[in-house]
């Protein structure tokens, strides 16, 4: 008999243990906010189309990329590069004084373990400041909140990864073609969005 490989079923089976760990966290750390964050993270993991191992690997990849950037001050000092990873596909975004610097860094990232693809969306131009960053953070929050309004059967907004830089929106996730098209169209109509860059991976229904 073949072994069960459905990650969503595995996560549902493990839910009691995960919730127990999340609920225990504030007692160990003395912070009630941890239970809220832990529970929210648990819900997101259960609905995620990535395997649990891939979710963990994406976090590891982000750490490797950030470490790599810190090891190259000739790039880091002249750039404002942010990174995210989804399903082992890395997105680099932000600003740089010289596009060649971002391209050189993207090449280095592509050689890191477990990285399947690199999307270099770093723009040559003035680096954003704290005010720009706060606006992007608020815009991402607004988009994530409004994605519940996307009307596609069985669509789950928690499966869409949203990143922003200077009003440019980057969308990642494992979605169906119908979900992807609907999300892109909806996000384009949100106030404050300058441009939408679609980096979805499409799956069959």
C-alpha positions as CSV (number, residue, x, y, z in Angstrom):
1,X,0.0,0.0,0.0
2,X,1.5,3.4,-1.0
3,X,2.3,5.8,1.8
4,X,0.1,8.9,2.4
5,X,1.8,11.9,0.7
6,X,-0.9,14.5,0.9
7,X,0.7,17.4,2.9
8,X,-2.6,19.0,3.8
9,X,-3.9,15.8,5.3
10,X,-0.6,15.4,7.2
11,X,-0.9,18.9,8.6
12,X,-4.5,18.4,9.7
13,X,-3.5,15.2,11.5
14,X,-0.7,17.1,13.3
15,X,-3.0,20.1,14.1
16,X,-3.5,19.1,17.8
17,X,0.2,18.9,18.4
18,X,0.9,22.1,16.6
19,X,-1.8,24.0,18.4
20,X,-0.5,22.6,21.7
21,X,3.0,23.9,21.0
22,X,1.6,27.3,20.0
23,X,-0.5,27.5,23.1
24,X,2.5,26.6,25.3
25,X,4.7,29.3,23.8
26,X,3.4,32.2,25.8
27,X,3.9,30.4,29.0
28,X,7.5,29.6,28.1
29,X,8.2,33.1,26.8
30,X,5.9,35.1,29.0
31,X,4.2,36.8,26.0
32,X,0.5,36.3,25.1
33,X,1.1,37.7,21.6
34,X,2.9,34.5,20.8
35,X,-0.2,32.4,20.9
36,X,-2.0,34.7,18.4
37,X,1.0,34.6,16.0
38,X,1.5,30.9,16.5
39,X,-2.2,30.1,15.8
40,X,-2.2,32.3,12.7
41,X,0.9,30.6,11.4
42,X,-0.6,27.2,12.1
43,X,-3.7,28.1,10.0
44,X,-1.5,29.4,7.2
45,X,0.6,26.2,7.1
46,X,-2.5,24.0,7.0
47,X,-3.8,25.9,3.9
48,X,-0.5,26.1,2.2
49,X,0.0,24.0,-1.0
50,X,3.7,23.6,-0.3
51,X,4.9,20.7,1.7
52,X,6.0,21.3,5.3
53,X,9.6,20.6,4.3
54,X,9.4,23.1,1.5
55,X,8.0,25.8,3.8
56,X,11.0,25.2,6.2
57,X,13.4,25.2,3.2
58,X,12.1,28.5,2.0
59,X,12.9,30.1,5.4
60,X,16.4,28.6,5.2
61,X,16.9,29.9,1.7
62,X,15.9,33.4,2.8
63,X,18.5,33.2,5.6
64,X,21.2,32.0,3.2
65,X,20.5,34.8,0.8
66,X,20.6,37.5,3.5
67,X,23.9,36.0,4.8
68,X,25.3,36.0,1.3
69,X,24.3,39.7,0.9
70,X,26.1,40.6,4.1
71,X,29.2,38.9,2.9
72,X,29.3,41.2,-0.1
73,X,29.5,44.8,1.1
74,X,30.4,46.0,-2.4
75,X,26.8,45.1,-3.3
76,X,25.1,45.6,0.0
77,X,26.4,49.1,0.6
78,X,25.1,50.3,-2.8
79,X,21.8,48.5,-2.9
80,X,18.6,48.0,-1.0
81,X,17.8,44.4,-1.8
82,X,15.0,42.5,-0.2
83,X,14.4,38.8,-0.6
84,X,11.6,36.2,-0.3
85,X,11.4,32.6,-1.3
86,X,8.4,30.6,-2.3
87,X,8.6,26.9,-3.3
88,X,12.4,27.3,-3.5
89,X,12.0,30.1,-6.1
90,X,13.8,33.3,-4.9
91,X,12.5,36.8,-5.6
92,X,15.0,39.7,-5.3
93,X,13.5,43.2,-5.2
94,X,14.3,46.7,-4.2
95,X,16.7,49.3,-5.6
96,X,20.4,49.4,-6.5
97,X,22.8,52.2,-7.7
98,X,23.9,49.9,-10.6
99,X,21.9,47.1,-12.2
100,X,25.1,45.2,-12.8
101,X,25.4,44.8,-9.0
102,X,22.0,43.2,-8.7
103,X,22.6,40.9,-11.6
104,X,25.9,39.8,-10.1
105,X,24.2,39.1,-6.8
106,X,21.3,37.2,-8.5
107,X,24.0,34.9,-10.2
108,X,25.5,34.2,-6.7
109,X,22.0,33.4,-5.3
110,X,21.3,31.0,-8.1
111,X,24.2,28.8,-7.0
112,X,23.0,28.5,-3.4
113,X,21.7,25.0,-2.3
114,X,18.0,24.2,-2.9
115,X,17.4,27.3,-5.0
116,X,15.4,26.3,-8.1
117,X,15.0,29.7,-9.7
118,X,15.9,33.4,-9.2
119,X,13.8,36.4,-10.2
120,X,15.8,39.6,-10.2
121,X,13.3,42.5,-9.9
122,X,15.8,44.9,-8.4
123,X,15.4,48.3,-10.0
124,X,18.3,50.7,-10.8
125,X,17.5,54.0,-9.0
126,X,17.4,55.8,-5.7
127,X,17.1,53.6,-2.7
128,X,13.9,53.8,-0.7
129,X,13.9,55.2,2.8
130,X,12.0,54.4,6.0
131,X,8.9,56.3,4.9
132,X,8.8,54.4,1.6
133,X,9.2,51.1,3.4
134,X,6.3,52.0,5.8
135,X,4.1,52.8,2.8
136,X,4.9,49.5,1.1
137,X,4.3,47.6,4.4
138,X,0.9,49.2,4.7
139,X,0.1,48.4,1.0
140,X,1.0,44.8,1.4
141,X,-1.3,44.6,4.5
142,X,-4.1,46.2,2.6
143,X,-3.8,43.8,-0.4
144,X,-3.7,40.7,1.8
145,X,-6.8,41.9,3.6
146,X,-8.7,42.7,0.3
147,X,-7.8,39.4,-1.4
148,X,-10.7,37.8,0.4
149,X,-12.9,39.6,-2.1
150,X,-11.5,37.6,-5.1
151,X,-14.4,35.5,-6.3
152,X,-13.0,32.2,-7.5
153,X,-14.3,28.8,-6.3
154,X,-12.2,27.4,-3.5
155,X,-9.7,30.3,-3.6
156,X,-7.7,30.8,-0.4
157,X,-6.0,34.2,-0.1
158,X,-3.4,32.8,2.3
159,X,-1.9,30.9,-0.6
160,X,-0.8,34.2,-2.2
161,X,2.6,35.7,-1.2
162,X,2.6,39.5,-1.6
163,X,5.7,41.6,-1.6
164,X,6.1,45.3,-2.4
165,X,8.8,47.9,-3.3
166,X,7.9,51.5,-4.1
167,X,4.4,50.6,-5.0
168,X,5.4,47.7,-7.3
169,X,3.6,44.5,-6.2
170,X,5.1,41.0,-6.6
171,X,2.8,38.0,-6.4
172,X,4.0,34.5,-5.7
173,X,2.2,31.3,-4.9
174,X,0.9,27.9,-6.1
175,X,-2.4,28.8,-7.8
176,X,-4.7,27.7,-10.5
177,X,-4.8,29.7,-13.7
178,X,-8.2,31.0,-12.8
179,X,-7.0,32.0,-9.3
180,X,-3.9,33.7,-10.7
181,X,-5.8,35.7,-13.4
182,X,-8.4,36.9,-10.9
183,X,-5.8,37.9,-8.3
184,X,-3.7,39.9,-10.8
185,X,-6.8,41.7,-12.1
186,X,-8.0,42.5,-8.6
187,X,-4.7,43.7,-7.3
188,X,-4.2,46.0,-10.3
189,X,-7.3,47.9,-9.2
190,X,-6.2,48.6,-5.6
191,X,-5.3,52.2,-4.8
192,X,-1.6,52.7,-4.4
193,X,-0.5,49.9,-6.7
194,X,1.8,51.1,-9.5
195,X,2.6,47.8,-11.2
196,X,1.9,44.1,-10.6
197,X,4.5,41.5,-11.3
198,X,3.2,38.0,-11.5
199,X,5.5,35.2,-10.4
200,X,2.9,32.5,-9.8
201,X,3.5,28.8,-10.3
202,X,0.4,27.3,-11.9
203,X,-1.1,24.0,-10.9
204,X,-3.9,22.0,-12.4
205,X,-7.2,21.7,-10.6
